[in-house]
Amino acid sequence: MNIDTSFQYVAKYAAKKPDGHYVYNDSAKINEDGTITVTLTDQSLAAHGNAICCVILETQSGDILTSQNFTLIIEFSAGAYKDIISDDEIDDIL
């Protein structure tokens, strides 16, 4: 997703995790070239399976733009994420 960087947006990441819990946070960042990078948190990776995700952009005037949904395939990890209990992660509400 490339966006016009002449406008000011706030980028958010939203996902429904495979276990039904939700992630909604500000881990999405808009790069200078107009692309968006999402940094996945521990909670984003706490449940293995397919997560349904999107990126949300909010303009200064309050308009909301949403990307097309995409699927994030989360593989089971016997390492770092095995002890994290999956829960909702909501940092901000629109």
N, C-alpha and C positions, 0 to 999 in steps of 0.2 A: 504494500500500500504506500504509494508516494503521495505526499500532500504539499500544498502550496505553503511554503514557510514564510510568506510575507504576512500571513495572518497569525495571530497568537492563539494557540490552542492549549488546553490542558488534556493530557493523554491519560487514559485509564485502561486497565486490563481487567476483563471479566471472564469467568469460566464456571461451568458446572462440572464438578469433578465426578469421576466414575462412581463414587459412593453416594452422590447426591448432595454433597456439601458444595458451598459456593466460595469463590474467590473474587473479590472486587477490590482492587488496590491501585496505587499510583506507580506501579513498577514499569509502566510503558513510558518510553522517552522518545521524543522527536529529535532526529538527527538533522544536522545542517543540510544534508542532501535530500531531505524530505522523506526519508524512510523512517520506520518506527522500530525500535528495539524493545523487547519485553524481557526483563530479568525475572526468571522464575524463582519464587520464594520456596522455602521448605514446605509450606502448606500447599503450594501449587503442585508439588511432587509427592505428597504424602499418600495418595491413593493411586494404585496402578490400574491401568485400563485406558479408555478413551475419554478425554475431557473435551467438552464443546466450549469453544472460546471465541472472544471477539475483542477488538480494540475500540474504545469509545473516545471520541474527541469532543470536547466542549469548548465553544467559542466564548469570548469575553461577554458577548451579548446573551449568553445562555443557550444558544442553539446547540443541539447535540447531533453529531454524526457518528454512525456506527459502521464498522467494517462488516463484511460478510463473515458469517460464522466459519471457523476452521476447527479442525480436530487436532488435538495434541495427544499423541500416543505416549503414555507414561509407562515405562518398563518397571517391573518389580526390581527393587534393589535390596540386596542382602547387606549392603554397607550403610552409608551415612543416613539414609532415610528410613531404615527399618524400625527405629524406635520412636518416630514421630507419629503422634495420634492425629488422624485426619479430623479436621473441624472446619467450620466456616472461617474465612479470613476477609473481613470487611473493614477497610481503612477509611472509607469515605462513602457518603450517600449523595447521589446527584441532587 
